[in-house]
């Protein structure tokens, strides 16, 4: 079972797949409770507050997937 920053990095990398997949991939098998508890403790140790696993998904990760992007451009080339 991963701990500390290794756990945070693993959880962040697997957050989009959900808690069950993240817990398994981080070495917690199906023990979601222990995974969540350990993750919250690890985050508190570095001064990061999370309420749920999705809090670890960054805007950069979402932007790479093309989600939550608003395209802003002029109506015509002369408006540049």
N, C-alpha and C positions, 0 to 999 in steps of 0.2 A: 504494500500500500504506500502510495506516494504521500509525502508530507511537505509542508512549507511551500516555497516558491515553485518547486517541481509540481506539486499538486495544483497550484493556481494555474500554471502554464498548461498542464494537461487538461484541466477543466475548461479553460478558455478555448483551447484548440478543439474541444469536443462539445462545447456548449450548444451549438446549433443542432446537434443530434439528439439533445435532450438529456435529462438527468440519469436515466437508466444506462444509456450508452456511455455517458461521461464517467459514471461510477465504475462501470466494467473496465473501461479503457485506462482508468487511473488505479486499478488494482483493488477496487472495493466490491467486486462481483455484484450481487444484487442488494447489498447493504446500503441503500440510498440514505438512510438516516445517519449512519456513521460517516458516509461520504459528505453529506451536507454539513454536518457538525464540524468535521475536519477542515472542510473548505472555508467555512465561516471563521474558524479559529485562525487558519493560515492568513486569511485576508485581514483580520483584525491585527495580527502581528506586524503587518506592513502598513497599517493605517488605512486600509480600504474597507469601506462598509458595503456589503452586498445584501440584498434581500432575497434574491433568487439567482439561479445559475445564469439566466439571460443577462444579468447585470454585467457579466464579464464580456459580452459581445460588444466590441467597439464600433464606433461610427465608421472607421476605416474598413473593418470587415464587412459591414453592410454595404458600403460604397463599392467595394470590389465585386459584390454580387449584383450590383445595379439596383439595389433597393434604396428607397428614401433619397433618391437623387432628383433634384429639381433642375431642369435645364433652363438657363436664362440666356436669351440671345435677342438681338435687335430684330425687328420685323424685316428690314432690308439691309443690304450691305452699305447703303449710303447713311444709315442711322448709326453706323459704327463711329 
